[in-house]
C-alpha cells in the first residue's frame, strides 16, 4: 500500500506554488492613483466642453443690451474739431446710438484753394435701428468716391434714391457687401459728404437719411 502524504508534510509544502513577490509600493500607488483619478479627469474635460458651448445671459436668451453712446455730445465735439459742417440726426423712437469714431482718409479731398490732394476727416456714429440691425452714419469733407471706398472698397454706383427731394446715390458691391447711400449736403457754412450704410432695411436707410438731411449743421464756436 502506498503511503499518502499527511497534511503538513514536506510533499504538500513543495507542491503549493510560491506567492508572487509584491510590486514596489511606489509602482502600486502610482497605478492606483491613475485609475482612481481617470474618471475625475474625464468628468472635468466634459464639463469644460459643456461650459464652452454655453454663454451666460442674465436676462435669458436673446440679444444683449445695446451699449450707450452719447451721439449728441460726440457730434457737437466733432463740429468744433473737424472743420466741416456736422449734423445731429433727429431720429424717431426705436433708434439708439451705440458707437462712434473719428477718422481720416489720406488724399481724400481736393483743397479748393490749391487743387492739391489733402487728408480728409470723418465723423461716424453707429445706430441700432428698430429691427435690431446696425446702421452707420459717416459725415466728411472727403470726395464722394474716396469716402465710399474708404468704407466699402469695390462698390460702384448702381441707382439713385429720392429721399424727400434729396438725391442719394446708391453704391453696391458683391454678395455680402452692405449697400451704401451717399449724398452731398450744402449749407451756408460749406458742404459735407454724407454716407449711410449697414445691415438695416431700405426703410431704415431712408429714416436715417431724412433724420440727417433735415437738420442744419451744428454751430462750431471758434
C-alpha positions in Angstrom: 0.0 0.0 0.0 1.3 3.4 -0.9 1.5 5.9 1.8 -0.4 9.1 1.3 1.3 12.3 2.3 0.0 13.7 5.5 -1.1 17.3 5.9 1.8 19.5 6.9 4.3 17.1 5.3 7.2 18.2 3.1 5.5 16.8 0.0 2.5 19.1 0.4 4.7 22.1 1.1 6.7 21.5 -2.1 3.5 21.1 -4.3 2.0 24.5 -3.2 3.0 27.4 -5.6 5.0 30.2 -4.0 3.2 33.6 -3.9 4.5 36.3 -6.4 6.7 38.9 -4.9 4.8 42.1 -4.2 5.5 45.1 -6.5 7.3 48.0 -5.1 4.9 50.2 -3.1 5.7 53.3 -5.3 4.6 51.5 -8.5 1.4 50.2 -6.9 0.5 53.6 -5.6 1.1 55.3 -8.9 -1.2 52.8 -10.8 -3.9 53.1 -8.2 -3.8 56.9 -8.3 -4.1 56.9 -12.1 -7.1 54.7 -12.2 -8.8 56.5 -9.3 -8.3 59.9 -11.0 -9.1 59.0 -14.6 -12.9 59.3 -14.1 -12.4 62.7 -12.4 -10.3 64.0 -15.3 -12.8 62.8 -17.8 -15.6 64.5 -16.0 -13.6 67.8 -15.8 -13.0 67.7 -19.6 -16.7 67.0 -20.3 -17.8 69.8 -18.0 -15.3 72.3 -19.6 -16.6 71.4 -23.1 -20.2 72.0 -22.0 -19.4 75.4 -20.4 -17.5 76.4 -23.5 -20.6 75.9 -25.6 -22.8 78.0 -23.4 -22.9 81.7 -22.6 -24.5 83.3 -19.5 -27.2 85.9 -20.1 -28.8 87.4 -17.0 -32.0 88.1 -18.9 -32.2 84.8 -20.6 -31.7 84.0 -24.3 -31.8 86.9 -26.8 -29.8 90.0 -27.7 -27.6 91.7 -25.2 -28.2 95.2 -24.0 -27.2 97.9 -26.5 -24.2 99.9 -25.1 -24.9 103.6 -24.6 -23.2 106.2 -26.7 -23.8 109.9 -26.4 -24.1 110.9 -30.1 -25.3 114.4 -29.2 -22.1 115.2 -27.3 -19.8 113.4 -29.7 -21.2 115.1 -32.8 -21.1 118.5 -31.1 -17.4 117.9 -30.3 -16.8 116.8 -33.9 -18.4 120.0 -35.2 -15.9 122.0 -33.1 -12.9 120.0 -34.0 -13.1 118.8 -37.6 -13.7 121.9 -39.6 -16.6 120.9 -41.8 -20.4 121.0 -41.2 -21.6 118.2 -38.9 -25.3 117.4 -38.4 -27.0 115.8 -35.5 -29.8 113.5 -36.8 -33.1 113.6 -35.0 -34.4 110.0 -35.2 -37.9 108.7 -34.3 -38.5 106.4 -31.3 -36.9 102.9 -31.6 -33.4 104.1 -32.6 -30.4 104.1 -30.3 -26.8 105.2 -30.9 -24.2 102.7 -29.8 -20.8 103.7 -31.1 -18.8 106.5 -32.7 -15.4 107.4 -34.0 -13.3 110.0 -35.9 -11.0 109.1 -38.8 -9.1 110.3 -41.8 -8.7 109.5 -45.5 -5.3 110.2 -47.0 -5.6 112.2 -50.2 -9.4 112.1 -49.6 -10.2 115.5 -50.9 -9.0 118.3 -53.2 -8.1 121.5 -51.5 -10.4 124.1 -53.1 -7.7 126.8 -53.0 -4.8 124.8 -54.4 -6.3 121.8 -56.1 -3.9 119.6 -54.2 -5.0 116.3 -52.7 -5.1 116.5 -48.9 -6.2 114.5 -46.0 -10.0 114.3 -45.4 -11.6 113.9 -42.0 -14.6 111.7 -41.0 -17.1 111.6 -38.2 -19.0 108.3 -37.7 -21.8 107.4 -35.4 -23.4 103.9 -35.3 -27.1 103.3 -34.5 -29.2 100.2 -33.8 -32.4 100.6 -35.7 -35.9 99.4 -34.8 -35.3 96.0 -36.3 -32.2 95.5 -34.2 -29.8 95.9 -37.1 -26.8 98.2 -37.2 -26.6 101.3 -39.4 -23.7 103.7 -39.6 -23.8 107.5 -40.4 -20.5 109.0 -41.7 -20.1 112.7 -42.3 -16.9 114.0 -44.0 -15.2 116.7 -46.1 -14.0 113.9 -48.4 -14.9 113.5 -52.1 -17.7 111.1 -52.8 -15.8 108.1 -54.2 -13.0 108.4 -51.7 -15.4 108.4 -48.8 -17.5 105.5 -50.1 -14.5 103.3 -51.0 -12.9 104.0 -47.6 -15.9 102.3 -46.1 -16.6 99.6 -48.7 -13.9 99.2 -51.3 -15.1 97.7 -54.7 -18.6 99.1 -54.6 -20.0 101.1 -57.5 -22.9 103.4 -58.1 -26.0 101.4 -59.3 -29.1 103.6 -58.7 -30.5 106.8 -57.2 -32.9 107.1 -54.3 -35.1 110.2 -54.0 -35.4 111.0 -50.3 -37.9 113.8 -49.9 -36.3 115.8 -52.7 -32.7 115.0 -51.9 -30.9 112.5 -54.3 -28.9 109.8 -52.6 -26.5 107.8 -54.8 -26.7 104.0 -54.0 -23.4 102.1 -54.2 -23.4 98.3 -54.2 -20.8 95.6 -54.3 -20.7 91.8 -54.5 -22.6 89.3 -52.3 -22.3 90.0 -48.6 -21.4 93.7 -49.2 -23.6 96.2 -47.4 -25.1 98.9 -49.6 -24.0 102.5 -49.3 -26.2 105.6 -49.7 -24.4 108.9 -50.1 -25.3 112.5 -50.8 -23.6 115.9 -50.6 -25.4 118.4 -48.4 -24.7 122.1 -48.8 -25.1 124.8 -46.3 -24.0 128.4 -45.7 -21.0 127.1 -43.8 -19.9 124.7 -46.5 -20.6 121.2 -48.0 -20.3 117.8 -46.4 -20.4 114.3 -47.9 -22.8 112.0 -46.0 -22.9 108.2 -46.1 -25.4 105.8 -44.6 -24.6 102.1 -44.6 -25.2 99.0 -42.6 -27.4 95.9 -42.4 -30.7 97.7 -41.9 -33.7 97.7 -44.3 -34.3 100.3 -47.0 -36.9 101.9 -44.7 -34.3 102.3 -42.0 -31.8 103.7 -44.6 -34.4 106.2 -45.6 -35.3 107.1 -42.0 -31.6 107.8 -41.1 -31.2 109.8 -44.3 -34.2 112.0 -43.5 -33.2 112.5 -39.9 -29.8 113.8 -41.1 -30.6 115.9 -44.2 -33.5 117.7 -42.4 -31.1 119.2 -39.8 -28.9 122.3 -40.0 -25.2 121.9 -39.3 -24.2 122.2 -35.6 -22.6 125.5 -34.8 -18.9 125.5 -34.2 -17.9 128.1 -31.5 -14.4 129.1 -32.6 
